[in-house]
Amino acid sequence: MTQPLPPTGRLAGIDYGRRRIGIAICDAERLIASPLLVHETTGDRTTDARVFSKLVENEELVGFVIGLPIHADGRRSEMSAEVERFTAWLTETTCGRPTYHHRRSHSMTDPATPAPAGRLIVGCGYLGQRVARRWLDCRDTVYATTRSADRAAALRAQGVRPLLGDVTVTTGQPAALPDLPEVETVLWCVGFDRTADASYRDVHVDGLRRLLDRLSGRPRVIFASSTGVWGETQGTLVNESTPPCPSREAGQILVEAEATLQQHLHGPGVVLRFAGLYGPDRLAGKPLPADPDSWLNLIHIDDSARIVCELASLSQPEPLYVVSDGTPLRRRDWYTTLARLTGSPTPAWEPKASHSRGGDKQIDSRKVWADLGCRPAHPNALEAVGSLL
C-alpha cells in the first residue's frame, strides 16, 4: 500500500522493469527532476537492497514515486501486481520510506510508454492460445511457432506473429525454425503429434535443447510439464519436494526435458507440472482403464493460462511448481458427473485396472497459489463442469 509523501525533500522516481530499473532524482523543492541511473537487476534481492539503501543515504531521499502500469481504459495490467510487490519490498528495504504509485497507462500512441514485452510461445495449442490472448490483451508482442502455413495464417489473423518451422529439424534444414526474436518470456507447451515422424524424445528433449541453444538475451523460459512424472504413488500427497517416479515413457522423458532446461545456460527456468487440463472443447468423456476409486487432479484452462502469465511477471519465481485446482477428485465422481450432464451411459470400469495407468495421487498445489497471492477461479472441477456443457 502506498503512503503520503512528505511535502518537501528529495524524491526518487522509479520506472520498474524486470531487467532494468530506471531511477530519476528531483531536488528538495521538487522543481527539477533529472535521470540518475539505470540499475541492471539480476533478480538478486540482496544486491538490489544494497543499491537502494545506498541510494537513500547518498541522495538523502525522503520517498519514492513508482510508475504503476495500467491499461489505457484503467484496468490493471499483468505488471501491476509485480510492481506492487516491488513497492512493498522497497518500503521494507528502505526502513519505511514512503512510496507513491503514479498510475501510468499503456497507450500505443504515447511515446513515453515503455515498449511492450516480447513473448514467444512454442506450441500454440490449447494452453498456448489462451496465454497468447492474455498477453495480446496486455499489448505485448507475441510470437508463436507452428509447422503449418495454414495455422500461421490463423495466428496472424489473431494478432500473433507466426514463426514457421519445426523444433525437431536440425538448424540449416528447410523446415527448421527461422531466427528467433529476442523476447522476455518463452513458453514451451508443445503437444505430441502422433501423426508426425518425431518421437516424444525428439520433441521434448532434443527439440527443447535445439530451441534453447538458439535463444538470445536472457528470457525467462517456462516449461509446461505434467504431473505424469509421478506414476504409482498409491494415493499419497505429492508436491514440489516429492521426487519424480515416472512409470511410463512419457513421464520419464518429461523428467529428462526438465533437467535439460534446468542445466542449460538459459535455465533453470520455471517448470510447471500441470494436472489434467479441462475447459471448453476439452472434456474427456471416456474413462481410462483405471481404478475408479483412484484420484484425479484437474485444472481449468483459464486458471492454467493465468498462472503462466502471472509467473512470467513474478520477480523471483521458484524453478518448479505443481499446478492443479487443489481439489483432487475420485475418477468415478468425475466421469459419472460427465455422463449425467451429457446424457451418456454410466461409465463401465475395470475392477482389476492398475492404478498406474491413470496415476493415483493427490496434488498439493498450495505453493504456486501462495506465491502468486491468489486462488483459482475454478477451485472445484465438479462444480465448474456444469457451465461448460
Buried (B, 14 or more C-beta within 10 A) or exposed (E): EBEEBEEEBBBBBBBBBBEEBBBBBBEEEEEEBEEBEEBEBEEEBEEBBEBBEEBBEEBEBBBBBBBBBBBBEEEBBBBBBBBBBBBEBBBEBBEEBBBBBEEBBBEEEEEEBBEBBBBBBBBBBBBBBBBBBBBBBBBBBBBBBBBEEEBBEBBEEBBBBBBBBBBBBEEEEEEBBEEBBEBBBBBBBBEBEEEEEBBBBBBBBBBBBBBBEBBEEEBBBBBBBBBBBBBBBEBEEBBBEBEBBBBBEBBBBBBBBBBBBBEBEBBBBBBBBBBBBBBEEEBEEEBBEBBBEBBBBBBBBBBBBBBBBBBBBBBEBBBBBBBBBBBBBBBBBBBBBBBEEEEEEEBEBEEEBBBBBBBBBBBBBEBBBEBBEBEBEBBBBBEBBEEBE
